[in-house]
Amino acid sequence: MSKDLGKTLLARTDTIVDSWIKTIQKDVDIESSKGMTYQAVRNSIPLVVEALATLLSQALTNQPQKLEDKGWEHGIMRAEQGYDVAEIVREYSLLRKIIFTILKPDLLVKSGDEILKAIELVDSLIDRVISLSLESYLETQLQELEQVRGQLLLTNQELTRLVATQKEDISHLAHELKSPLNSIMGFSTLLLQQQQKVTQGKDTSLSLQLTEKVITNSRQLLRLINDILEISRYETGKIQLNLQSTDLRSLIRVITETLEISTIQKNLEIILNCDLAPEQIRTDPLKLQQIITNLLSNAIRYTDSGTITITCLTDNNDQWSLIVTDTGVGIDPEAQTQVFEPYYRASSKGSYSPHSTGLGLAIVDKLVKLLQGEIDLVSQPGEGSTFTVTFPTTITDKETEN
């Protein structure tokens, strides 16, 4: 009986695949297929159907290795195409329905027992393919997670070496790393458990959400580690300045254009007032760019509406000032003396930012000193903040030798 069913499927493979693709493209629950080419949606399904038909026509006399291989390949491809678990389960459900529609005329001439046996046989084979596709899908997702973990391990090795000389910061570091690390480990465990459920035929629609949370926390951890490494380099005296003549106005324009997307998203206006700025200064442009970028990013993060004003002016022949003023939440008076300390996050009511590492202004403070400048803060809660940085117009090589 299975031989007859297999021959029917082999003869109707193209019809099954065409009908399946048309159904998928119309299905609102498989959003990932929208905009994909016919060939991309088609993937390895024809080979899955052919392997299934061949297996049935040979009455299980051969090992179903080809069927399993094609099911495995299908899951990997869907992971690369951005499908989620629910969409894979849905497309297999549609395939199962179409296969039974094709086999219906052959089944109707069979006895009741033969029909039940045929349905059980085809169902078991399709269930096996689904299980393998989901298993390979999740394994592909886990490989991406493993790559992120490998990057974290390498970065952590460098971090461990650098913080060896900073015993006073170890407790702060451990506290800041604990939360994202726990998230990575916790969500990874849940993801593994979810994979085990897939092989048992249980719902695994949360797998992709958990993976996204792992990746989000991993990126946040990498950002934190990079900031810590930056602080470590300053404190160990390993920063070398590259002094050169710099067009200050052009540098500021480039920075504001880079941050333009962030201001547009929050409907903020950046006002440039640099007519009185010196045209050329001698400094390290990359370090100065980092100072300005961190000050502007901090202003954008804590300003929900209004403006951010950047003012540059020449104080005298030897000095120039950079002033960044925002209309944000402001900083409490008791916190203003601590905002330049590592890991400290100042906040007024409702102003705490989960994306802040507490290191941005600490890096600014150390860079300003490295460039022989001074920084001052004036702020009122609810009215905004003003950071004023004063630099020498020319930094000499002799003065910056470490």
C-alpha positions as CSV (number, residue, x, y, z in Angstrom):
1,M,0.0,0.0,0.0
2,S,2.8,2.5,0.9
3,K,4.4,1.7,-2.5
4,D,1.3,3.0,-4.2
5,L,1.2,6.2,-2.1
6,G,4.9,6.8,-2.8
7,K,4.4,6.5,-6.5
8,T,1.5,8.9,-6.4
9,L,3.6,11.5,-4.5
10,L,6.6,11.0,-6.9
11,A,4.4,11.6,-9.9
12,R,2.7,14.7,-8.3
13,T,5.8,16.3,-6.6
14,D,5.8,19.4,-8.9
15,T,2.0,19.9,-8.3
16,I,2.5,19.6,-4.5
17,V,5.4,22.1,-4.5
18,D,3.6,24.7,-6.7
19,S,0.4,24.4,-4.6
20,W,2.4,24.7,-1.4
21,I,4.3,27.8,-2.5
22,K,1.1,29.6,-3.6
23,T,-0.5,28.7,-0.3
24,I,2.5,30.0,1.7
25,Q,2.6,33.3,-0.2
26,K,-1.0,33.9,0.7
27,D,-0.7,32.9,4.3
28,V,-0.7,35.8,6.7
29,D,1.0,33.8,9.4
30,I,4.2,33.3,7.4
31,E,5.4,36.9,7.2
32,S,9.0,36.0,6.4
33,S,8.1,34.6,3.0
34,K,6.7,38.0,1.8
35,G,9.0,39.5,-0.7
36,M,11.1,36.4,-1.2
37,T,11.6,34.9,-4.6
38,Y,9.9,31.7,-5.7
39,Q,13.2,29.8,-5.5
40,A,14.0,31.1,-2.0
41,V,10.6,29.9,-0.7
42,R,10.9,26.7,-2.5
43,N,14.1,25.9,-0.7
44,S,14.6,22.1,-0.3
45,I,10.9,21.2,0.0
46,P,10.8,19.3,-3.4
47,L,13.7,17.2,-2.2
48,V,11.9,16.5,1.1
49,V,8.7,15.4,-0.8
50,E,10.8,13.3,-3.2
51,A,12.6,11.6,-0.3
52,L,9.3,11.0,1.4
53,A,7.8,9.5,-1.7
54,T,10.8,7.3,-2.4
55,L,10.8,6.1,1.2
56,L,7.1,5.1,0.9
57,S,7.6,3.5,-2.5
58,Q,10.4,1.3,-1.1
59,A,8.2,0.3,1.8
60,L,10.9,1.4,4.3
61,T,13.4,-1.2,3.1
62,N,16.1,1.5,3.0
63,Q,17.3,3.8,5.8
64,P,15.5,7.1,5.7
65,Q,18.8,9.0,5.7
66,K,18.0,11.2,2.6
67,L,14.7,12.3,4.1
68,E,16.4,13.3,7.4
69,D,19.2,15.1,5.6
70,K,16.8,17.2,3.5
71,G,14.7,18.0,6.6
72,W,17.9,19.1,8.4
73,E,19.0,21.3,5.4
74,H,15.5,22.9,5.3
75,G,15.8,24.1,8.9
76,I,19.2,25.6,8.4
77,M,18.1,27.5,5.3
78,R,15.0,28.9,7.1
79,A,17.2,30.1,10.0
80,E,19.4,31.9,7.5
81,Q,16.3,33.4,5.9
82,G,15.1,34.8,9.2
83,Y,12.1,32.6,9.7
84,D,10.8,32.0,13.3
85,V,9.8,28.7,14.7
86,A,6.1,29.3,14.4
87,E,6.5,30.0,10.7
88,I,8.4,26.8,10.1
89,V,5.7,24.7,11.9
90,R,3.0,26.5,9.9
91,E,4.6,25.8,6.5
92,Y,4.9,22.1,7.3
93,S,1.3,22.1,8.5
94,L,0.3,23.4,5.0
95,L,2.5,20.9,3.3
96,R,0.9,18.0,5.3
97,K,-2.6,19.3,4.3
98,I,-1.6,19.4,0.6
99,I,0.0,16.0,0.6
100,F,-3.2,14.4,2.1
101,T,-5.3,16.3,-0.5
102,I,-3.2,14.7,-3.3
103,L,-3.4,11.2,-1.7
104,K,-7.1,11.4,-1.0
105,P,-8.3,9.7,-4.2
106,D,-5.9,6.8,-3.5
107,L,-6.9,6.5,0.1
108,L,-10.7,6.5,-0.6
109,V,-10.4,3.1,-2.4
110,K,-8.7,1.5,0.6
111,S,-10.3,-0.2,3.6
112,G,-10.7,1.6,6.9
113,D,-7.7,-0.1,8.4
114,E,-5.5,0.6,5.4
115,I,-6.5,4.3,5.5
116,L,-5.6,4.6,9.2
117,K,-2.2,2.8,8.6
118,A,-1.4,5.1,5.6
119,I,-2.3,8.2,7.6
120,E,-0.2,7.1,10.6
121,L,2.8,6.2,8.3
122,V,2.8,9.5,6.4
123,D,2.2,11.5,9.6
124,S,5.1,9.9,11.4
125,L,7.4,10.6,8.5
126,I,6.3,14.2,8.3
127,D,6.6,14.7,12.0
128,R,10.2,13.4,11.8
129,V,11.1,15.9,9.1
130,I,9.5,18.7,11.2
131,S,11.5,17.7,14.3
132,L,14.8,17.6,12.3
133,S,14.1,21.0,10.6
134,L,13.4,22.6,14.0
135,E,16.4,21.0,15.6
136,S,18.7,22.2,12.8
137,Y,17.1,25.7,12.9
138,L,17.7,26.0,16.7
139,E,21.2,24.7,16.3
140,T,22.0,27.4,13.7
141,Q,20.7,30.0,16.2
142,L,22.8,28.5,18.9
143,Q,25.9,28.7,16.7
144,E,25.4,32.4,16.4
145,L,25.1,32.6,20.1
146,E,28.3,30.6,20.5
147,Q,30.1,33.1,18.2
148,V,29.0,35.9,20.4
149,R,30.1,34.0,23.5
150,G,33.5,33.4,21.9
151,Q,34.0,37.1,21.3
152,L,33.0,37.8,24.9
153,L,35.5,35.3,26.2
154,L,38.4,36.9,24.1
155,T,37.4,40.4,25.3
156,N,37.1,39.2,28.8
157,Q,40.6,37.8,28.7
158,E,42.0,41.2,27.7
159,L,39.8,42.8,30.4
160,T,41.1,40.5,33.1
161,R,44.7,41.4,32.2
162,L,44.1,45.1,32.3
163,V,42.0,45.3,35.5
164,A,44.6,43.4,37.5
165,T,46.2,46.7,38.4
166,Q,42.9,48.3,39.3
167,K,41.8,46.5,42.5
168,E,39.6,49.3,43.7
169,D,37.4,49.0,40.6
170,I,37.0,45.2,40.7
171,S,33.9,45.3,42.9
172,H,32.3,47.9,40.7
173,L,33.1,45.9,37.6
174,A,31.7,42.7,39.1
175,H,28.5,44.5,39.9
176,E,28.1,45.9,36.4
177,L,28.9,42.7,34.7
178,K,26.7,40.5,36.9
179,S,23.3,41.5,35.5
180,P,24.0,41.0,31.7
181,L,26.1,37.9,32.4
182,N,23.2,36.3,34.4
183,S,20.8,37.2,31.6
184,I,23.1,35.5,29.0
185,M,23.4,32.4,31.1
186,G,19.7,32.3,32.0
187,F,18.4,32.8,28.6
188,S,20.9,30.4,27.1
189,T,19.6,27.7,29.5
190,L,16.0,28.4,28.5
191,L,16.9,28.2,24.9
192,L,18.5,24.8,25.3
193,Q,15.5,23.6,27.2
194,Q,13.3,24.9,24.4
195,Q,15.3,22.9,21.9
196,Q,14.7,19.8,23.9
197,K,11.0,20.4,23.8
198,V,11.1,20.8,20.0
199,T,12.3,17.2,19.6
200,Q,9.3,16.1,21.7
201,G,6.9,18.0,19.5
202,K,6.1,20.7,21.9
203,D,5.6,24.4,21.1
204,T,8.8,26.4,20.7
205,S,7.6,29.8,19.5
206,L,9.5,31.5,22.3
207,S,12.9,30.4,21.0
208,L,13.6,33.3,18.7
209,Q,12.5,35.8,21.4
210,L,14.9,34.3,23.9
211,T,17.7,34.4,21.3
212,E,17.1,38.0,20.6
213,K,17.3,38.8,24.4
214,V,20.6,36.9,24.6
215,I,22.0,38.9,21.7
216,T,20.8,42.2,23.1
217,N,22.4,41.6,26.5
218,S,25.6,40.4,24.8
219,R,25.8,43.6,22.9
220,Q,25.3,45.7,26.0
221,L,28.0,43.7,27.8
222,L,30.4,44.2,24.9
223,R,29.7,48.0,25.0
224,L,30.3,48.0,28.8
225,I,33.6,46.0,28.4
226,N,34.8,48.4,25.7
227,D,34.2,51.4,27.9
228,I,36.0,49.7,30.8
229,L,39.0,48.9,28.5
230,E,39.1,52.6,27.5
231,I,39.2,53.7,31.2
232,S,41.9,51.1,31.9
233,R,44.1,52.4,29.1
234,Y,43.9,55.9,30.5
235,E,44.7,54.9,34.0
236,T,47.6,52.7,33.0
237,G,49.1,55.6,31.0
238,K,49.0,53.6,27.7
239,I,47.4,56.4,25.6
240,Q,49.5,58.0,23.0
241,L,48.4,61.3,21.5
242,N,48.6,62.0,17.8
243,L,48.8,65.8,17.7
244,Q,48.0,67.5,14.4
245,S,46.5,70.7,13.1
246,T,42.7,70.3,13.2
247,D,39.8,72.1,11.5
248,L,37.5,72.4,14.6
249,R,34.4,73.6,12.9
250,S,34.5,70.7,10.3
251,L,35.1,68.2,13.1
252,I,32.0,69.4,15.0
253,R,29.8,69.3,11.9
254,V,30.8,65.7,11.2
255,I,30.0,64.7,14.8
256,T,26.5,66.3,14.7
257,E,25.7,64.7,11.3
258,T,26.7,61.3,12.8
259,L,24.3,61.8,15.7
260,E,21.5,63.3,13.6
261,I,19.5,60.0,13.5
262,S,19.3,59.9,17.3
263,T,18.1,63.5,17.5
264,I,15.5,63.0,14.8
265,Q,14.1,59.9,16.7
266,K,13.6,62.1,19.7
267,N,12.5,65.2,17.8
268,L,15.4,67.3,19.2
269,E,17.0,70.3,17.6
270,I,20.8,70.7,17.6
271,I,21.9,74.4,17.4
272,L,25.5,75.1,16.3
273,N,27.0,78.4,17.4
274,C,30.6,78.2,16.3
275,D,31.2,81.5,14.5
276,L,33.7,82.6,17.1
277,A,35.6,79.3,17.2
278,P,39.2,79.1,16.3
279,E,39.7,77.9,12.7
280,Q,42.6,75.7,13.5
281,I,43.8,74.1,16.7
282,R,46.7,71.7,17.5
283,T,45.2,68.7,19.3
284,D,44.5,65.0,18.9
285,P,41.4,65.0,16.7
286,L,40.3,61.5,17.6
287,K,40.4,62.1,21.3
288,L,38.6,65.5,20.9
289,Q,36.0,63.8,18.7
290,Q,35.4,61.2,21.4
291,I,34.9,64.0,24.0
292,I,32.4,65.9,21.9
293,T,30.6,62.7,20.9
294,N,30.2,61.5,24.5
295,L,29.0,64.9,25.7
296,L,26.4,65.1,22.9
297,S,25.3,61.5,23.4
298,N,24.8,62.1,27.1
299,A,22.7,65.3,26.3
300,I,20.6,63.3,23.8
301,R,20.0,60.4,26.2
302,Y,18.7,62.7,29.0
303,T,16.8,65.2,26.9
304,D,13.2,64.3,25.9
305,S,12.3,67.5,24.2
306,G,13.7,70.9,23.3
307,T,17.2,71.7,22.0
308,I,20.9,70.9,22.4
309,T,23.2,73.8,21.8
310,I,26.9,73.5,20.9
311,T,28.9,76.7,21.3
312,C,32.6,77.1,20.4
313,L,34.5,80.3,21.1
314,T,38.0,81.7,21.4
315,D,38.7,82.8,25.0
316,N,42.0,84.4,24.1
317,N,45.0,83.6,21.9
318,D,45.9,80.6,24.0
319,Q,42.5,79.0,24.9
320,W,39.2,78.1,23.4
321,S,36.0,76.7,25.0
322,L,33.4,74.1,24.0
323,I,30.0,74.5,25.6
324,V,27.2,71.9,25.4
325,T,23.8,73.0,26.7
326,D,20.7,70.9,26.8
327,T,17.1,71.3,28.0
328,G,17.0,67.9,29.6
329,V,16.1,66.5,33.0
330,G,19.2,68.1,34.7
331,I,21.3,66.7,37.5
332,D,20.7,66.9,41.2
333,P,23.2,69.2,43.0
334,E,24.4,66.4,45.3
335,A,25.2,64.3,42.2
336,Q,27.1,66.9,40.2
337,T,30.4,66.2,42.0
338,Q,30.2,62.5,41.2
339,V,29.1,62.4,37.6
340,F,32.7,62.1,36.3
341,E,33.4,59.1,38.5
342,P,33.4,55.7,36.8
343,Y,30.2,53.6,37.1
344,Y,28.2,56.5,38.6
345,R,24.9,57.3,36.8
346,A,23.3,60.5,37.9
347,S,19.6,60.8,37.7
348,S,16.7,63.0,38.5
349,K,13.2,61.6,38.8
350,G,12.4,59.4,35.9
351,S,15.7,60.0,34.1
352,Y,17.5,56.8,34.7
353,S,18.7,55.2,31.4
354,P,19.2,51.4,31.2
355,H,21.5,51.9,28.2
356,S,24.0,54.0,30.1
357,T,27.2,52.3,31.4
358,G,28.1,55.1,33.8
359,L,31.4,55.5,32.0
360,G,30.7,58.1,29.3
361,L,31.4,61.2,31.4
362,A,34.3,59.4,33.2
363,I,36.0,58.9,29.8
364,V,35.3,62.5,28.9
365,D,36.9,63.7,32.2
366,K,40.1,61.6,31.6
367,L,40.4,62.7,27.9
368,V,40.0,66.4,28.8
369,K,42.8,66.1,31.3
370,L,44.9,64.2,28.7
371,L,44.4,67.2,26.4
372,Q,45.3,69.6,29.2
373,G,41.8,71.0,29.5
374,E,39.3,71.6,32.3
375,I,35.7,70.7,32.4
376,D,32.9,72.4,34.4
377,L,29.2,71.5,35.0
378,V,26.3,73.7,35.8
379,S,22.8,72.0,36.0
380,Q,19.4,72.5,37.5
381,P,16.9,69.5,37.8
382,G,14.2,70.0,35.3
383,E,15.9,72.8,33.5
384,G,18.9,71.1,31.8
385,S,22.7,71.0,32.0
386,T,25.6,72.9,30.6
387,F,29.1,71.3,30.2
388,T,31.9,73.7,29.6
389,V,35.3,72.4,28.5
390,T,38.3,74.8,28.1
391,F,41.4,73.7,26.1
392,P,44.7,75.3,25.1
393,T,44.7,76.3,21.5
394,T,48.0,74.5,21.0
395,I,49.2,71.4,22.8
396,T,53.0,70.9,22.5
397,D,54.6,67.5,22.2
398,K,56.8,68.1,25.2
399,E,53.9,68.8,27.5
400,T,52.1,65.6,26.5
401,E,54.9,63.1,26.9
402,N,54.1,60.3,29.3
